[in-house]
Amino acid sequence: MKIGLLKETKSPVDNRVALSPKQVAQLNSTYKDSQIVVQSSDIRAFSDDEYRKEGIEVVDNVNDCDILFGIKEVKISNLIPNKHYFFFGHMAKMQSYNRPLLQAILKNNLTFSDYEYLVDDKNRRLCAFGWWAGIVGVYYTLRGYGLKTKEFELLKPDLKFTLDILKAELKKTNLPALKILITGNGRVSQGAQYILNEIGAERLDESQYLSSSKVNKLSYFVADSDILVKEKQGKPFVEADFFANPQNYESDFYRFAIHADILLSCHFWSSKAPVYLTEDIMRDEKLHIKIVGDITCDICGSIKSTIRSSTHADPYYDYNPLTEKEEPAFSSDKNITVMAVDTCPNALAIDASCFFGEMLTKHVFIPLLEGRYTDVINRATIVKDGELTQAFQYLESFAKGE
């Protein structure tokens, strides 16, 4: 078997990779009958020479590889017929902008496995970047607050930015005493909580957070769905019912929103679920949120100030609550600044790639190199040999454009 690590072709560029140089070298050493090669790239966080130093072949052409691993979607013109691809596809939820990609995968007789659906038998994700998104989301949001208020400055991440550098930068900065509201308690939220704990922020309980008194240091409160929504008929909150029937619930977000200086949106949201930060709330005089870090980045979803995603090069824009329109970042104190980078982990491309590679090695690379197509891999396979697999048959009409 020959496996290739692809150069990323999506714009804006992504600097992550499925395996670090040392991880590739270890797998090549262990499975000598197979080979992992790396497609040359000038944008990857690890340089070509870093792979070469580990004895790994760096190539321009990957046509002779059996399986190809990327991170983001592969450009349609770069797809090689009859191959097996792994990457984040963003099409299984019928995202219309990626319909042409699904059509091309089917047309080119490809097999395609989506990282997002690498799950265990209890449907828990095994290979994800969410924790890293939470860490970077906190950093970017705090950096934006400093730029907006001119109270402090934080470094802009570069290609070799790491978690250790990020933590050191935050720890040496005199961060103001603010109340941060974090929504959700999944991987993204846990990453956000981790970095706040690492820099000495205080976690508040509900009564402390809802108190009108000011805090003495940087503080945060975690609000999960059980308190952010209410059942419309007054029934007790049941998590399973909320996820199955979100339309039966209404938002109770206002009472939390008016106590926050910063909002970090880390919760899962579906289109039938309640909207949290509405246009009306953002016009309310009691609201004093300066910046929203929408780490999960649902465009025009539960956070109505998120009217588009932003980029690492230009992470911020302002939302004018009166006009409900975008304005230049930091252009008015009356605006809410939005951080909505939808690929936050890319700011820690080295660390995030190493972490992701560990998970992929365990759940994907070792089984493949041993000739085992496990249930984990099969569950993530949307298309096999140009045909939708049974679990993803619902995409047939979507693929046809119906």
TORTI-557184 format. One line per field, with one value per residue (C-alpha): residue in three letters; x, y, z; residue number from 0. Coordinates in steps of 0.02 Angstrom, whole numbers, plus 50000, padded with zeros to 5 digits. Layout:
residuo	(ALA_...);
xx	(X_...);
yy	(Y_...);
zz	(Z_...);
num	(NUM_...);
***
This chain:
residuo	(MET_LYS_ILE_GLY_LEU_LEU_LYS_GLU_THR_LYS_SER_PRO_VAL_ASP_ASN_ARG_VAL_ALA_LEU_SER_PRO_LYS_GLN_VAL_ALA_GLN_LEU_ASN_SER_THR_TYR_LYS_ASP_SER_GLN_ILE_VAL_VAL_GLN_SER_SER_ASP_ILE_ARG_ALA_PHE_SER_ASP_ASP_GLU_TYR_ARG_LYS_GLU_GLY_ILE_GLU_VAL_VAL_ASP_ASN_VAL_ASN_ASP_CYS_ASP_ILE_LEU_PHE_GLY_ILE_LYS_GLU_VAL_LYS_ILE_SER_ASN_LEU_ILE_PRO_ASN_LYS_HIS_TYR_PHE_PHE_PHE_GLY_HIS_MET_ALA_LYS_MET_GLN_SER_TYR_ASN_ARG_PRO_LEU_LEU_GLN_ALA_ILE_LEU_LYS_ASN_ASN_LEU_THR_PHE_SER_ASP_TYR_GLU_TYR_LEU_VAL_ASP_ASP_LYS_ASN_ARG_ARG_LEU_CYS_ALA_PHE_GLY_TRP_TRP_ALA_GLY_ILE_VAL_GLY_VAL_TYR_TYR_THR_LEU_ARG_GLY_TYR_GLY_LEU_LYS_THR_LYS_GLU_PHE_GLU_LEU_LEU_LYS_PRO_ASP_LEU_LYS_PHE_THR_LEU_ASP_ILE_LEU_LYS_ALA_GLU_LEU_LYS_LYS_THR_ASN_LEU_PRO_ALA_LEU_LYS_ILE_LEU_ILE_THR_GLY_ASN_GLY_ARG_VAL_SER_GLN_GLY_ALA_GLN_TYR_ILE_LEU_ASN_GLU_ILE_GLY_ALA_GLU_ARG_LEU_ASP_GLU_SER_GLN_TYR_LEU_SER_SER_SER_LYS_VAL_ASN_LYS_LEU_SER_TYR_PHE_VAL_ALA_ASP_SER_ASP_ILE_LEU_VAL_LYS_GLU_LYS_GLN_GLY_LYS_PRO_PHE_VAL_GLU_ALA_ASP_PHE_PHE_ALA_ASN_PRO_GLN_ASN_TYR_GLU_SER_ASP_PHE_TYR_ARG_PHE_ALA_ILE_HIS_ALA_ASP_ILE_LEU_LEU_SER_CYS_HIS_PHE_TRP_SER_SER_LYS_ALA_PRO_VAL_TYR_LEU_THR_GLU_ASP_ILE_MET_ARG_ASP_GLU_LYS_LEU_HIS_ILE_LYS_ILE_VAL_GLY_ASP_ILE_THR_CYS_ASP_ILE_CYS_GLY_SER_ILE_LYS_SER_THR_ILE_ARG_SER_SER_THR_HIS_ALA_ASP_PRO_TYR_TYR_ASP_TYR_ASN_PRO_LEU_THR_GLU_LYS_GLU_GLU_PRO_ALA_PHE_SER_SER_ASP_LYS_ASN_ILE_THR_VAL_MET_ALA_VAL_ASP_THR_CYS_PRO_ASN_ALA_LEU_ALA_ILE_ASP_ALA_SER_CYS_PHE_PHE_GLY_GLU_MET_LEU_THR_LYS_HIS_VAL_PHE_ILE_PRO_LEU_LEU_GLU_GLY_ARG_TYR_THR_ASP_VAL_ILE_ASN_ARG_ALA_THR_ILE_VAL_LYS_ASP_GLY_GLU_LEU_THR_GLN_ALA_PHE_GLN_TYR_LEU_GLU_SER_PHE_ALA_LYS_GLY_GLU);
xx	(50000_50059_49985_50006_49987_49913_49961_49811_49724_49578_49579_49606_49754_49762_49932_49884_49928_49868_50036_50193_50365_50403_50233_50262_50437_50373_50238_50359_50481_50348_50259_50404_50296_50200_50254_50189_50249_50219_50166_50277_50198_50258_50112_50118_50171_50303_50421_50470_50645_50576_50500_50657_50763_50657_50694_50524_50505_50435_50352_50262_50148_50041_49956_50033_49964_49819_49751_49766_49748_49712_49634_49511_49415_49518_49499_49390_49518_49647_49545_49628_49503_49488_49576_49524_49522_49512_49475_49342_49211_49071_48941_48855_48742_48693_48797_48749_48916_48999_48872_48989_49125_49012_48959_49142_49182_49043_49089_49273_49236_49316_49304_49286_49294_49254_49351_49194_49112_49255_49154_49146_48998_48916_48932_49069_49195_49370_49470_49427_49506_49370_49476_49607_49474_49421_49598_49630_49455_49492_49659_49588_49441_49549_49668_49519_49460_49632_49634_49459_49489_49676_49702_49831_49912_49936_50047_49969_50002_50124_50157_50262_50146_50126_50022_50171_50197_50011_50006_50163_50093_49931_50018_50134_49990_49895_49720_49576_49443_49303_49157_49165_49011_49048_48903_48906_49014_49081_49259_49263_49205_49327_49471_49415_49401_49572_49664_49569_49613_49795_49809_49728_49552_49421_49273_49110_48957_48787_48747_48918_48901_48723_48773_48776_48942_49100_49235_49411_49499_49469_49324_49212_49048_48998_48815_48756_48590_48503_48499_48506_48338_48167_48036_47892_47759_47856_47914_48083_48235_48285_48444_48395_48226_48306_48422_48281_48149_48238_48086_47994_48114_48139_48290_48324_48486_48447_48470_48647_48692_48669_48805_48941_49084_49138_49036_49120_49000_49053_48885_48814_48667_48542_48427_48274_48351_48318_48417_48519_48591_48451_48447_48331_48448_48594_48495_48455_48537_48577_48690_48873_48959_49109_49159_49085_49202_49092_49208_49079_49039_48860_48827_48666_48630_48604_48720_48646_48799_48891_48843_48997_49153_49320_49499_49663_49730_49580_49493_49377_49233_49103_48916_48808_48656_48552_48579_48609_48753_48938_49059_49250_49326_49342_49257_49136_49120_48933_48964_48990_49154_49144_49281_49217_49370_49300_49470_49536_49651_49753_49832_49915_49949_50100_50021_49850_49925_50025_49871_49763_49898_49900_49714_49723_49870_49771_49602_49645_49827_49871_49712_49738_49922_49873_49742_49593_49445_49367_49192_49263_49328_49173_49058_49153_49149_49018_49060_49137_49195_49086_48928_48848_48862_48705_48715_48728_48597_48497_48623_48566_48440_48559_48696_48578_48535_48354);
yy	(50000_50175_50323_50507_50662_50796_50976_51082_51167_51257_51446_51523_51409_51281_51242_51080_50904_50730_50669_50755_50705_50597_50510_50468_50405_50292_50216_50189_50105_49991_49944_49916_49834_49997_50177_50348_50491_50678_50793_50946_51100_51276_51317_51171_51206_51070_51106_50981_50976_50927_50773_50737_50741_50597_50496_50526_50542_50711_50705_50822_50689_50570_50479_50314_50320_50208_50319_50507_50609_50795_50911_51024_50988_50942_51056_50965_50986_50898_50740_50582_50449_50280_50334_50330_50503_50558_50740_50852_50853_50965_50885_50750_50884_50933_51092_51160_51245_51073_50983_50994_50909_50763_50749_50744_50610_50501_50535_50493_50323_50377_50310_50451_50444_50599_50632_50705_50533_50437_50388_50244_50128_50259_50392_50486_50572_50499_50621_50805_50976_51049_51062_51161_51273_51321_51368_51475_51550_51617_51689_51772_51843_51914_51985_52068_52141_52217_52291_52361_52441_52475_52407_52276_52193_52009_51937_51889_51701_51651_51484_51418_51478_51343_51313_51352_51520_51557_51521_51622_51771_51769_51744_51893_52008_52106_52052_52155_52094_52039_51919_51791_51689_51519_51426_51237_51107_50998_50987_51167_51231_51117_51188_51364_51317_51235_51389_51505_51392_51387_51577_51589_51646_51612_51499_51571_51476_51533_51645_51728_51759_51827_51943_52126_52150_52167_52035_52065_51965_51883_51764_51647_51553_51399_51393_51232_51198_51148_51329_51420_51353_51315_51191_51293_51201_51218_51037_50993_51003_50834_50838_50694_50774_50943_50870_50768_50906_51075_51164_51130_51242_51429_51532_51593_51674_51856_51840_51775_51890_52052_52005_51967_52074_51939_51798_51637_51534_51352_51261_51143_51219_51155_51260_51208_51258_51426_51581_51646_51817_51898_52064_52132_52081_52166_52328_52314_52450_52325_52225_52272_52131_52208_52059_51892_51747_51633_51482_51361_51492_51453_51589_51683_51545_51561_51713_51840_51951_51813_51864_51785_51689_51778_51727_51712_51856_51965_51887_52029_52134_52244_52216_52372_52325_52469_52438_52249_52270_52238_52381_52387_52308_52422_52566_52611_52576_52553_52406_52225_52157_51980_51849_51710_51617_51448_51361_51417_51265_51319_51453_51310_51206_51113_51060_51026_50920_50816_50787_50744_50629_50531_50500_50456_50339_50241_50236_50245_50224_50069_49975_50023_49974_49808_49782_49806_49911_49931_49983_50154_50178_50103_50217_50368_50311_50412_50350_50182_50153_50292_50239_50312_50191_50131_50252_50400_50352_50504_50609_50538_50674_50807_50743_50751_50931_50891);
zz	(50000_49959_50051_50009_50118_50006_49984_50035_49889_49969_49989_50114_50143_50283_50358_50447_50393_50439_50506_50572_50504_50656_50644_50461_50499_50638_50528_50383_50501_50575_50413_50293_50158_50137_50112_50160_50050_50064_49923_49916_49994_50030_50146_50269_50449_50429_50284_50150_50225_50396_50313_50213_50371_50437_50280_50202_50014_49960_49789_49670_49597_49702_49558_49609_49787_49838_49978_49994_50154_50160_50289_50197_50038_49885_49734_49606_49468_49577_49609_49541_49481_49568_49729_49913_49993_50175_50219_50299_50161_50225_50113_50217_50295_50118_50116_49946_49913_49910_49801_49650_49752_49796_49615_49561_49690_49621_49441_49466_49545_49708_49884_50009_50199_50301_50462_50541_50539_50617_50769_50892_50914_51026_50892_50984_50871_50875_50769_50789_50810_50922_51080_50985_50910_51087_51136_50983_50993_51167_51111_50955_51052_51191_51061_50975_51141_51166_50991_51015_51186_51163_51340_51290_51140_51098_50962_50796_50770_50634_50550_50696_50835_50969_51123_51235_51148_51160_51347_51381_51285_51384_51552_51530_51478_51610_51559_51630_51751_51635_51635_51495_51451_51370_51291_51278_51364_51223_51153_51093_51261_51353_51251_51296_51480_51477_51417_51535_51681_51623_51630_51802_51757_51890_51853_51921_51974_51913_52061_52053_51867_51878_52019_51969_52060_51957_51960_52025_51889_51722_51754_51656_51670_51570_51518_51438_51352_51513_51570_51404_51345_51419_51363_51292_51392_51554_51559_51636_51522_51451_51348_51234_51199_51165_51033_50958_50964_50977_50904_51069_51165_51178_51224_51400_51345_51385_51573_51545_51401_51497_51622_51495_51432_51309_51231_51174_51069_51087_51081_50951_50857_50731_50621_50723_50890_50973_50927_51074_51031_50932_50843_50979_51119_51032_51030_51215_51320_51458_51342_51358_51261_51174_51068_51016_50983_50878_50877_50807_50673_50622_50493_50535_50661_50849_50858_50738_50737_50644_50468_50387_50432_50447_50411_50506_50403_50448_50599_50650_50588_50674_50681_50696_50801_50734_50548_50568_50445_50445_50474_50481_50636_50788_50697_50838_51024_50994_50879_50929_50863_50793_50785_50671_50605_50553_50551_50719_50748_50598_50708_50805_50651_50721_50887_50812_50672_50796_50903_50753_50685_50848_50835_50650_50680_50808_50722_50536_50483_50585_50532_50348_50350_50427_50292_50407_50353_50525_50574_50618_50441_50361_50461_50396_50214_50121_49947_49898_49719_49653_49745_49902_50047_50134_50281_50161_50032_50087_49989_49822_49780_49848_49733_49585_49626_49666);
num	(0_1_2_3_4_5_6_7_8_9_10_11_12_13_14_15_16_17_18_19_20_21_22_23_24_25_26_27_28_29_30_31_32_33_34_35_36_37_38_39_40_41_42_43_44_45_46_47_48_49_50_51_52_53_54_55_56_57_58_59_60_61_62_63_64_65_66_67_68_69_70_71_72_73_74_75_76_77_78_79_80_81_82_83_84_85_86_87_88_89_90_91_92_93_94_95_96_97_98_99_100_101_102_103_104_105_106_107_108_109_110_111_112_113_114_115_116_117_118_119_120_121_122_123_124_125_126_127_128_129_130_131_132_133_134_135_136_137_138_139_140_141_142_143_144_145_146_147_148_149_150_151_152_153_154_155_156_157_158_159_160_161_162_163_164_165_166_167_168_169_170_171_172_173_174_175_176_177_178_179_180_181_182_183_184_185_186_187_188_189_190_191_192_193_194_195_196_197_198_199_200_201_202_203_204_205_206_207_208_209_210_211_212_213_214_215_216_217_218_219_220_221_222_223_224_225_226_227_228_229_230_231_232_233_234_235_236_237_238_239_240_241_242_243_244_245_246_247_248_249_250_251_252_253_254_255_256_257_258_259_260_261_262_263_264_265_266_267_268_269_270_271_272_273_274_275_276_277_278_279_280_281_282_283_284_285_286_287_288_289_290_291_292_293_294_295_296_297_298_299_300_301_302_303_304_305_306_307_308_309_310_311_312_313_314_315_316_317_318_319_320_321_322_323_324_325_326_327_328_329_330_331_332_333_334_335_336_337_338_339_340_341_342_343_344_345_346_347_348_349_350_351_352_353_354_355_356_357_358_359_360_361_362_363_364_365_366_367_368_369_370_371_372_373_374_375_376_377_378_379_380_381_382_383_384_385_386_387_388_389_390_391_392_393_394_395_396_397_398_399_400_401);
***
